[in-house]
Amino acid sequence: MKPEVVHERFAQYLKDRDLDGLGSLFAEDAMFVPGPGQEPVYGREGIKEALKPYLASPSTMEVVAASVHQNGDLAMVQPSWRITSEDGIVEGKAVEVMKRTSEGDWVYIIDNPYGV
């Protein structure tokens, strides 16, 4: 499995409005940067809280990984993304660090969706 599979799963969980599914894409001690000027959020449960606003209305997500640099069980990924919902369009260029779990899945260690 490649790190980019996380993007496919994120898009599907977002479409399904599945908060637990989204949470499963983050390591227990992951860090998430909610946006410019906002303090990072640490830990899976805190990240799930920070993601709740994205589930407020039905939406779809498109993600294209511009670069993926993998070194063993670690990867640095730089994708562009766009979320389209009833509230409009939100987009960004992310910087992400992922790790491969012992089960072979990839999870976020650091997710900085706006690259700030």
C-alpha positions as CSV (number, residue, x, y, z in Angstrom):
1,M,0.0,0.0,0.0
2,K,1.2,3.5,-0.9
3,P,1.0,6.6,1.4
4,E,-1.5,8.2,-1.1
5,V,-4.1,5.6,-0.2
6,V,-4.7,7.7,3.0
7,H,-6.0,10.5,0.7
8,E,-8.5,8.1,-0.9
9,R,-9.7,7.0,2.4
10,F,-9.9,10.6,3.8
11,A,-12.0,11.6,0.8
12,Q,-14.3,8.6,1.3
13,Y,-14.7,9.1,5.0
14,L,-15.4,12.8,4.5
15,K,-18.1,12.0,1.9
16,D,-19.6,9.4,4.3
17,R,-19.3,11.9,7.2
18,D,-17.5,9.2,9.1
19,L,-15.6,10.9,12.0
20,D,-14.3,7.7,13.4
21,G,-13.0,6.7,10.0
22,L,-11.2,10.0,9.7
23,G,-9.7,9.6,13.1
24,S,-8.4,6.2,12.2
25,L,-6.1,7.9,9.6
26,F,-4.1,9.5,12.4
27,A,-1.6,8.0,14.7
28,E,-2.7,8.2,18.4
29,D,-0.1,10.9,19.0
30,A,-0.4,12.8,15.7
31,M,-0.4,16.5,15.2
32,F,-2.9,18.5,13.0
33,V,-2.6,22.1,12.1
34,P,-6.2,23.3,11.6
35,G,-5.3,26.5,9.7
36,P,-3.3,29.6,9.4
37,G,-2.7,31.3,12.8
38,Q,-4.2,28.4,14.7
39,E,-2.4,26.3,17.3
40,P,-1.7,22.7,16.4
41,V,-4.0,20.0,17.8
42,Y,-2.4,16.9,19.3
43,G,-3.8,13.4,19.6
44,R,-6.4,11.5,17.7
45,E,-9.4,12.6,19.8
46,G,-8.4,16.2,19.6
47,I,-8.0,15.9,15.9
48,K,-11.4,14.4,15.5
49,E,-12.9,17.4,17.3
50,A,-11.0,19.8,14.9
51,L,-12.3,17.9,11.9
52,K,-16.0,18.0,13.0
53,P,-16.7,21.3,11.1
54,Y,-15.8,19.6,7.8
55,L,-18.7,17.2,8.4
56,A,-21.3,19.9,8.9
57,S,-22.6,19.5,5.3
58,P,-22.3,16.9,2.6
59,S,-19.0,17.3,0.7
60,T,-16.6,15.8,-1.8
61,M,-12.9,16.0,-1.8
62,E,-10.3,15.8,-4.6
63,V,-6.6,15.2,-3.7
64,V,-3.6,15.1,-5.9
65,A,-0.2,14.2,-4.4
66,A,2.3,16.6,-6.1
67,S,5.2,14.7,-4.4
68,V,5.8,11.7,-2.3
69,H,9.1,11.0,-0.7
70,Q,9.2,7.6,1.1
71,N,12.1,6.4,3.3
72,G,11.2,3.0,4.7
73,D,8.2,3.3,7.0
74,L,8.1,7.1,6.8
75,A,6.8,9.4,4.0
76,M,6.6,13.1,3.3
77,V,3.8,14.0,1.1
78,Q,2.8,17.3,-0.5
79,P,-0.7,17.1,-2.0
80,S,-3.1,19.8,-3.3
81,W,-6.7,19.3,-2.2
82,R,-10.2,20.8,-2.7
83,I,-13.3,20.2,-0.7
84,T,-16.6,21.1,-2.3
85,S,-19.7,21.4,-0.2
86,E,-23.0,23.3,0.0
87,D,-21.0,26.0,1.9
88,G,-18.6,26.5,-1.0
89,I,-15.1,25.4,-1.9
90,V,-12.1,25.1,0.5
91,E,-8.7,24.3,-0.8
92,G,-5.1,24.1,0.1
93,K,-1.6,22.7,-0.4
94,A,-0.7,20.4,2.4
95,V,2.5,19.2,4.0
96,E,2.2,15.7,5.6
97,V,4.3,13.2,7.4
98,M,3.0,9.7,7.5
99,K,4.2,6.4,8.9
100,R,3.5,2.8,8.0
101,T,2.0,0.8,10.8
102,S,2.9,-2.7,11.7
103,E,-0.3,-3.8,9.9
104,G,0.9,-2.1,6.7
105,D,-1.5,0.8,6.7
106,W,-0.3,4.4,6.5
107,V,-1.3,7.1,9.1
108,Y,-0.6,10.7,9.6
109,I,2.0,11.7,12.1
110,I,1.8,15.4,11.1
111,D,-1.0,16.8,8.9
112,N,-0.6,20.5,7.9
113,P,-3.4,20.8,5.3
114,Y,-2.8,24.5,4.6
115,G,1.0,24.1,4.5
116,V,1.4,26.9,7.1
